[in-house]
Amino acid sequence: MLRVLLWKEWRQLRQLRWVGAGLGLVLAFVALTAPAGAKQGWIPFTPPGGDYSSTEIVMKALPIALALALWPLLALLMTAECFAGDRASGTESFLLERPVARGGVWLARTVASFGSTATVVAASAVMWWLLAVTVATPKAADWEQAAKMLWAAGGATTVACLLGGMVAASLLSQPLAALLLGVVLVMIPVQIATTLGAWSHQARVGDIQVGLFVPLLLMLAYPVASYRASCRGEPAGRGRIARGATTVIAGLVAAGLLFAASATVAVRAVALKLEHGADLTVSPSGQALVAQPSTSWLAGGWIVDLDAADRVRFLPPPLGAVAWSEDGSRVAVMTSAGPFGSSTAGIRLEFFDSAGRIAGRTLDFEEGFYTPWLRWVGNRVVWVEPSMKSTSRIETYDPATGERNGSDFDLATWSYGLVGPTRDGKLYLAIPKEKPAAASDALDRSRAIPYAVLPFDPLTGKLGDGPLVEDVGSPWMAERLLSRSGRYWVRDLPQDGVRVVLDLQTGAAIPVEGLGRGALWTEGDFLVWVERGPQSRVARTSPGGAIETLREWTGAWVELGVSPDGRRLLVNVAGTPTPPQLGESGSGDPVHRRPLETWVHTVATGEWARFDAWPDREVEGLSYRTVWAGPETIARTGPGILALESLARPGELRFVIGSSSD
């Protein structure tokens, strides 16, 4: 019986199959004459005199016409005629009076409409191929582009139209009305997908937003709705629309729930991927840190408990500036994250404790607000809102009380820097002394400019009048120039090739031979730096004291980091390839290098402790790193890996993300 029903439906669609094949043939002939017609201005949407080759028409325009016009239209026509044709002609009631299962009728119609559409698609694709190999002269890239259009875009669109047409024709009795409803039903999930894809752009699997493909699963509900409308209820069809509509609505709700669940998982999965390792914002107390994927502020981050080596709170993307309070009890986070991987129009400042709990009043900013840095001074957070229009503003906020104050300063520029806080809680703002002559000068960070370092009172929100120091150089990089005690200042630019340290109490200028721009201050007002060359060494001095070599290596690349409390140095030593090659940072780092040694040096006692090199193999790029995670903890990070290692337990890696097998 099924064979008889299938043959009946197949015969009813033969005229549409011939029409579809004829349209494909007509399109082929149009493609042959299109170049000449375009030159005369006879082709719509093309200017007169346009020069289009046969290859462009056949390999670009014709696949679009087939994939996005002819095939979807025929799919809607086939399903409309197959599912609604008998009802429109009045023969369906006669058919259902026979001992035929309604499920068999529905299956025959489904196979006939899908098979007829596939036949026309295959026939027109063969005609296009013959045209391409005889008339056009395509390259390999042309074949690839055309194949993507025909089989990816065209295949997906045609199947969507078949499914939408099935349910539309199962609900309505007029083929033309079913065709129009089918267009609507196809556009519903497409519109939802594009809207959700743009809204929840951070929720993605690979390079595809979850919002693009999850709503398309609604299409799977369409055959179910068609079956329930056609094969359930009374044979006369009463209640058909209600059954079909209920199924479609249920599918819509299920797709929404699936999107909500999958978007939440996808956003977190991206933050765990760590393609280039993790960037860490470390708590001075060593209780916790914030880990974010390197090179991707759109990937979110995690608050990590150091003692438990566990992620205690997810910070959804996009994240801005992050800063820990001086006692490490709270972290301030700039964010514009919305639900399910979306972004809000405005930025807000949120506060959490080291366990990931909310620890302060959220502050909402106006749309368009941006600041690259945050600083804690006591119980207050300080930031600068730069402006290119007239004045900029420095502000302070108390998350416990919600008190907010600040002051404007007459400077239309982004060239500023926050300096401090020092050990006694003083904060300074480094700003240019003169307005830029042009907007391009304000954004040009390659210029050395005169600037003043002004004190800032976080309680009143006021800038002081008298500068701590005046200098020439880069104010946005001034933070590293002031010692932790606030007594010494390293001149931004060398004088006669020698860097000078100012004693801000006595006014003395102390020259330091060999002091580079990468020098770091430690606790006790020591300056440490790396002198690179055939013989690389870690050097240290105190202002006015002698320069001493802490350690040196031959033919090695040495990197230096100071612990959050300034009491220790982390020294990473890697082999340098011969000849040296520029690395990813463009700073002279080698592309391929093998970690050799990792040392921790205690500044006060002079002790050295050696740790295993990580990883114990040659690596490419700068993704694998050993950095500080706290005053007593170092972190090993790389693609897909974040592990903690306590200074008290060398060699014991506690993995926060990834595992020892990664």
KATA-V584266 format. One record per residue. N is the residue number from 0. RES is the residue in three letters. D_LAST is the distance of its C-alpha to the last C-alpha in Angstrom with 2 decimals. Layout:
n={N/N}
res={RES/RES}
d_last={D_LAST/D_LAST}
This chain:
n={0/1/2/3/4/5/6/7/8/9/10/11/12/13/14/15/16/17/18/19/20/21/22/23/24/25/26/27/28/29/30/31/32/33/34/35/36/37/38/39/40/41/42/43/44/45/46/47/48/49/50/51/52/53/54/55/56/57/58/59/60/61/62/63/64/65/66/67/68/69/70/71/72/73/74/75/76/77/78/79/80/81/82/83/84/85/86/87/88/89/90/91/92/93/94/95/96/97/98/99/100/101/102/103/104/105/106/107/108/109/110/111/112/113/114/115/116/117/118/119/120/121/122/123/124/125/126/127/128/129/130/131/132/133/134/135/136/137/138/139/140/141/142/143/144/145/146/147/148/149/150/151/152/153/154/155/156/157/158/159/160/161/162/163/164/165/166/167/168/169/170/171/172/173/174/175/176/177/178/179/180/181/182/183/184/185/186/187/188/189/190/191/192/193/194/195/196/197/198/199/200/201/202/203/204/205/206/207/208/209/210/211/212/213/214/215/216/217/218/219/220/221/222/223/224/225/226/227/228/229/230/231/232/233/234/235/236/237/238/239/240/241/242/243/244/245/246/247/248/249/250/251/252/253/254/255/256/257/258/259/260/261/262/263/264/265/266/267/268/269/270/271/272/273/274/275/276/277/278/279/280/281/282/283/284/285/286/287/288/289/290/291/292/293/294/295/296/297/298/299/300/301/302/303/304/305/306/307/308/309/310/311/312/313/314/315/316/317/318/319/320/321/322/323/324/325/326/327/328/329/330/331/332/333/334/335/336/337/338/339/340/341/342/343/344/345/346/347/348/349/350/351/352/353/354/355/356/357/358/359/360/361/362/363/364/365/366/367/368/369/370/371/372/373/374/375/376/377/378/379/380/381/382/383/384/385/386/387/388/389/390/391/392/393/394/395/396/397/398/399/400/401/402/403/404/405/406/407/408/409/410/411/412/413/414/415/416/417/418/419/420/421/422/423/424/425/426/427/428/429/430/431/432/433/434/435/436/437/438/439/440/441/442/443/444/445/446/447/448/449/450/451/452/453/454/455/456/457/458/459/460/461/462/463/464/465/466/467/468/469/470/471/472/473/474/475/476/477/478/479/480/481/482/483/484/485/486/487/488/489/490/491/492/493/494/495/496/497/498/499/500/501/502/503/504/505/506/507/508/509/510/511/512/513/514/515/516/517/518/519/520/521/522/523/524/525/526/527/528/529/530/531/532/533/534/535/536/537/538/539/540/541/542/543/544/545/546/547/548/549/550/551/552/553/554/555/556/557/558/559/560/561/562/563/564/565/566/567/568/569/570/571/572/573/574/575/576/577/578/579/580/581/582/583/584/585/586/587/588/589/590/591/592/593/594/595/596/597/598/599/600/601/602/603/604/605/606/607/608/609/610/611/612/613/614/615/616/617/618/619/620/621/622/623/624/625/626/627/628/629/630/631/632/633/634/635/636/637/638/639/640/641/642/643/644/645/646/647/648/649/650/651/652/653/654/655/656/657/658/659/660/661}
res={MET/LEU/ARG/VAL/LEU/LEU/TRP/LYS/GLU/TRP/ARG/GLN/LEU/ARG/GLN/LEU/ARG/TRP/VAL/GLY/ALA/GLY/LEU/GLY/LEU/VAL/LEU/ALA/PHE/VAL/ALA/LEU/THR/ALA/PRO/ALA/GLY/ALA/LYS/GLN/GLY/TRP/ILE/PRO/PHE/THR/PRO/PRO/GLY/GLY/ASP/TYR/SER/SER/THR/GLU/ILE/VAL/MET/LYS/ALA/LEU/PRO/ILE/ALA/LEU/ALA/LEU/ALA/LEU/TRP/PRO/LEU/LEU/ALA/LEU/LEU/MET/THR/ALA/GLU/CYS/PHE/ALA/GLY/ASP/ARG/ALA/SER/GLY/THR/GLU/SER/PHE/LEU/LEU/GLU/ARG/PRO/VAL/ALA/ARG/GLY/GLY/VAL/TRP/LEU/ALA/ARG/THR/VAL/ALA/SER/PHE/GLY/SER/THR/ALA/THR/VAL/VAL/ALA/ALA/SER/ALA/VAL/MET/TRP/TRP/LEU/LEU/ALA/VAL/THR/VAL/ALA/THR/PRO/LYS/ALA/ALA/ASP/TRP/GLU/GLN/ALA/ALA/LYS/MET/LEU/TRP/ALA/ALA/GLY/GLY/ALA/THR/THR/VAL/ALA/CYS/LEU/LEU/GLY/GLY/MET/VAL/ALA/ALA/SER/LEU/LEU/SER/GLN/PRO/LEU/ALA/ALA/LEU/LEU/LEU/GLY/VAL/VAL/LEU/VAL/MET/ILE/PRO/VAL/GLN/ILE/ALA/THR/THR/LEU/GLY/ALA/TRP/SER/HIS/GLN/ALA/ARG/VAL/GLY/ASP/ILE/GLN/VAL/GLY/LEU/PHE/VAL/PRO/LEU/LEU/LEU/MET/LEU/ALA/TYR/PRO/VAL/ALA/SER/TYR/ARG/ALA/SER/CYS/ARG/GLY/GLU/PRO/ALA/GLY/ARG/GLY/ARG/ILE/ALA/ARG/GLY/ALA/THR/THR/VAL/ILE/ALA/GLY/LEU/VAL/ALA/ALA/GLY/LEU/LEU/PHE/ALA/ALA/SER/ALA/THR/VAL/ALA/VAL/ARG/ALA/VAL/ALA/LEU/LYS/LEU/GLU/HIS/GLY/ALA/ASP/LEU/THR/VAL/SER/PRO/SER/GLY/GLN/ALA/LEU/VAL/ALA/GLN/PRO/SER/THR/SER/TRP/LEU/ALA/GLY/GLY/TRP/ILE/VAL/ASP/LEU/ASP/ALA/ALA/ASP/ARG/VAL/ARG/PHE/LEU/PRO/PRO/PRO/LEU/GLY/ALA/VAL/ALA/TRP/SER/GLU/ASP/GLY/SER/ARG/VAL/ALA/VAL/MET/THR/SER/ALA/GLY/PRO/PHE/GLY/SER/SER/THR/ALA/GLY/ILE/ARG/LEU/GLU/PHE/PHE/ASP/SER/ALA/GLY/ARG/ILE/ALA/GLY/ARG/THR/LEU/ASP/PHE/GLU/GLU/GLY/PHE/TYR/THR/PRO/TRP/LEU/ARG/TRP/VAL/GLY/ASN/ARG/VAL/VAL/TRP/VAL/GLU/PRO/SER/MET/LYS/SER/THR/SER/ARG/ILE/GLU/THR/TYR/ASP/PRO/ALA/THR/GLY/GLU/ARG/ASN/GLY/SER/ASP/PHE/ASP/LEU/ALA/THR/TRP/SER/TYR/GLY/LEU/VAL/GLY/PRO/THR/ARG/ASP/GLY/LYS/LEU/TYR/LEU/ALA/ILE/PRO/LYS/GLU/LYS/PRO/ALA/ALA/ALA/SER/ASP/ALA/LEU/ASP/ARG/SER/ARG/ALA/ILE/PRO/TYR/ALA/VAL/LEU/PRO/PHE/ASP/PRO/LEU/THR/GLY/LYS/LEU/GLY/ASP/GLY/PRO/LEU/VAL/GLU/ASP/VAL/GLY/SER/PRO/TRP/MET/ALA/GLU/ARG/LEU/LEU/SER/ARG/SER/GLY/ARG/TYR/TRP/VAL/ARG/ASP/LEU/PRO/GLN/ASP/GLY/VAL/ARG/VAL/VAL/LEU/ASP/LEU/GLN/THR/GLY/ALA/ALA/ILE/PRO/VAL/GLU/GLY/LEU/GLY/ARG/GLY/ALA/LEU/TRP/THR/GLU/GLY/ASP/PHE/LEU/VAL/TRP/VAL/GLU/ARG/GLY/PRO/GLN/SER/ARG/VAL/ALA/ARG/THR/SER/PRO/GLY/GLY/ALA/ILE/GLU/THR/LEU/ARG/GLU/TRP/THR/GLY/ALA/TRP/VAL/GLU/LEU/GLY/VAL/SER/PRO/ASP/GLY/ARG/ARG/LEU/LEU/VAL/ASN/VAL/ALA/GLY/THR/PRO/THR/PRO/PRO/GLN/LEU/GLY/GLU/SER/GLY/SER/GLY/ASP/PRO/VAL/HIS/ARG/ARG/PRO/LEU/GLU/THR/TRP/VAL/HIS/THR/VAL/ALA/THR/GLY/GLU/TRP/ALA/ARG/PHE/ASP/ALA/TRP/PRO/ASP/ARG/GLU/VAL/GLU/GLY/LEU/SER/TYR/ARG/THR/VAL/TRP/ALA/GLY/PRO/GLU/THR/ILE/ALA/ARG/THR/GLY/PRO/GLY/ILE/LEU/ALA/LEU/GLU/SER/LEU/ALA/ARG/PRO/GLY/GLU/LEU/ARG/PHE/VAL/ILE/GLY/SER/SER/SER/ASP}
d_last={58.72/55.28/56.17/59.43/57.78/55.16/57.95/59.90/57.06/56.23/59.89/60.07/57.30/58.73/60.48/57.30/55.52/58.33/58.33/54.58/54.90/57.89/56.02/53.31/56.10/57.73/54.52/54.37/57.94/57.25/54.38/56.91/59.34/56.95/56.79/60.59/60.84/58.36/60.54/63.50/61.61/62.01/58.33/57.34/54.99/55.51/57.86/60.91/60.43/56.69/55.49/53.15/52.51/52.47/48.84/47.87/49.89/48.69/44.97/44.49/47.35/48.05/44.49/44.51/47.92/46.86/43.49/44.51/48.23/49.70/47.08/46.43/50.22/50.92/48.28/50.07/53.46/52.53/51.27/54.16/56.73/55.17/54.62/57.47/60.02/61.63/61.99/63.54/66.04/66.84/65.88/62.92/65.24/67.06/63.80/62.68/66.09/65.21/63.31/59.99/56.83/55.61/52.05/53.25/54.88/51.74/49.61/52.20/52.25/48.47/48.27/51.28/50.05/46.55/48.07/50.73/48.29/46.06/49.21/50.21/46.71/46.64/50.20/49.70/46.41/48.33/51.09/48.66/47.09/50.58/51.48/48.35/48.99/52.74/53.31/50.15/48.30/44.67/41.74/38.30/37.08/40.11/39.27/35.69/36.93/39.68/37.45/35.16/38.27/39.91/37.22/34.72/37.11/40.15/38.58/37.05/40.30/42.51/40.65/40.73/44.47/45.03/43.41/45.20/48.43/48.25/48.20/50.76/53.18/52.80/53.96/56.78/59.74/60.38/58.18/58.52/57.55/54.62/53.46/53.56/51.79/49.12/48.44/48.09/45.74/43.48/43.48/42.61/38.92/38.62/40.07/37.93/34.78/35.72/36.77/33.63/31.44/33.25/33.39/29.81/28.22/25.11/24.21/22.61/20.32/19.23/22.52/24.77/26.19/26.26/29.95/30.68/29.86/30.10/33.89/34.41/33.64/37.12/38.36/37.41/40.04/42.72/43.39/43.52/45.99/48.03/48.19/49.22/51.81/53.31/53.05/53.50/56.55/60.09/60.80/62.77/59.58/60.47/57.41/55.35/54.36/53.47/51.21/49.41/49.08/47.76/45.01/44.04/44.01/41.88/39.40/39.44/38.75/35.91/34.35/34.72/33.05/30.18/29.80/29.85/27.13/24.84/25.40/24.43/21.15/20.48/21.21/18.76/16.00/16.65/16.44/12.95/11.70/11.88/12.24/13.49/12.26/14.76/18.43/19.85/23.44/24.14/26.89/29.45/29.78/26.14/26.22/23.80/22.22/21.61/18.24/18.49/16.37/17.65/20.38/20.84/23.44/23.68/20.34/21.55/20.01/19.73/21.88/19.82/21.71/20.89/22.52/20.71/17.36/17.79/18.43/22.19/23.25/22.14/24.07/24.65/25.09/26.84/26.72/29.02/29.74/28.28/30.00/30.13/33.53/34.61/34.36/30.91/32.38/32.08/30.09/31.83/30.06/31.67/30.76/32.32/30.04/31.83/31.06/28.58/27.07/30.52/32.08/35.40/38.13/38.39/36.09/36.13/35.23/33.55/33.14/30.85/30.71/27.75/27.28/27.17/30.78/33.30/35.18/37.76/39.79/38.11/39.88/40.32/41.10/43.18/41.71/40.84/39.98/37.26/36.34/33.45/33.71/34.36/35.69/36.69/40.02/40.91/40.68/40.87/38.57/39.83/39.12/41.00/41.77/42.56/45.10/46.38/49.69/51.70/50.36/47.00/46.47/44.76/44.34/43.40/42.55/42.69/40.33/42.36/45.72/44.89/47.12/46.47/48.44/48.27/50.33/50.60/50.81/52.50/49.69/48.42/45.25/41.50/41.91/41.50/39.27/38.98/39.43/38.65/39.15/40.43/40.54/43.78/42.46/44.09/42.68/43.89/43.81/43.92/45.85/47.82/51.51/52.72/52.04/50.48/53.07/51.02/47.96/46.18/46.90/45.32/41.99/42.17/39.87/40.66/44.12/45.10/47.21/49.33/47.97/48.91/46.83/48.55/48.15/47.19/48.43/46.00/48.75/51.21/48.88/51.10/50.51/52.66/55.26/54.92/51.76/49.84/49.60/50.13/48.09/47.35/43.91/41.02/41.55/38.17/36.57/39.14/37.01/35.70/39.32/40.69/40.12/38.84/42.39/43.85/46.29/45.01/44.23/42.87/44.88/42.80/44.33/45.53/49.27/50.48/46.94/46.39/44.50/46.70/45.94/48.48/49.62/50.33/52.64/54.88/54.34/53.66/51.70/49.61/48.38/45.09/44.73/41.34/39.87/37.45/36.49/33.07/34.71/33.49/35.63/34.75/36.63/40.04/40.51/38.84/37.64/34.64/33.44/31.92/34.28/32.44/33.95/34.21/34.38/32.07/33.05/32.48/35.95/37.51/40.93/42.89/45.54/48.55/46.81/45.81/42.55/40.52/37.56/34.84/32.75/32.52/30.49/31.57/29.78/26.82/25.49/25.76/24.63/26.20/25.68/28.02/27.07/28.30/31.35/32.08/32.34/29.45/27.92/24.31/24.43/21.54/22.63/21.20/22.95/24.98/25.29/28.84/30.19/28.35/27.12/26.96/23.59/22.54/24.66/27.69/28.53/28.29/24.66/23.39/21.24/19.49/19.18/17.75/17.44/20.13/21.07/20.70/23.95/25.44/29.20/31.56/34.35/37.14/36.86/35.42/32.85/29.68/26.54/23.85/20.12/17.36/16.41/12.95/11.04/13.19/13.54/15.32/13.89/15.77/17.21/16.97/13.76/12.25/14.79/16.11/18.74/21.07/20.27/23.72/26.57/24.99/21.24/18.78/15.51/12.41/11.12/9.54/8.53/7.20/7.16/10.44/11.28/14.92/16.72/20.44/22.91/24.62/21.67/20.01/16.79/16.05/12.97/13.42/10.63/12.44/9.85/6.29/5.55/5.57/3.83/0.00}
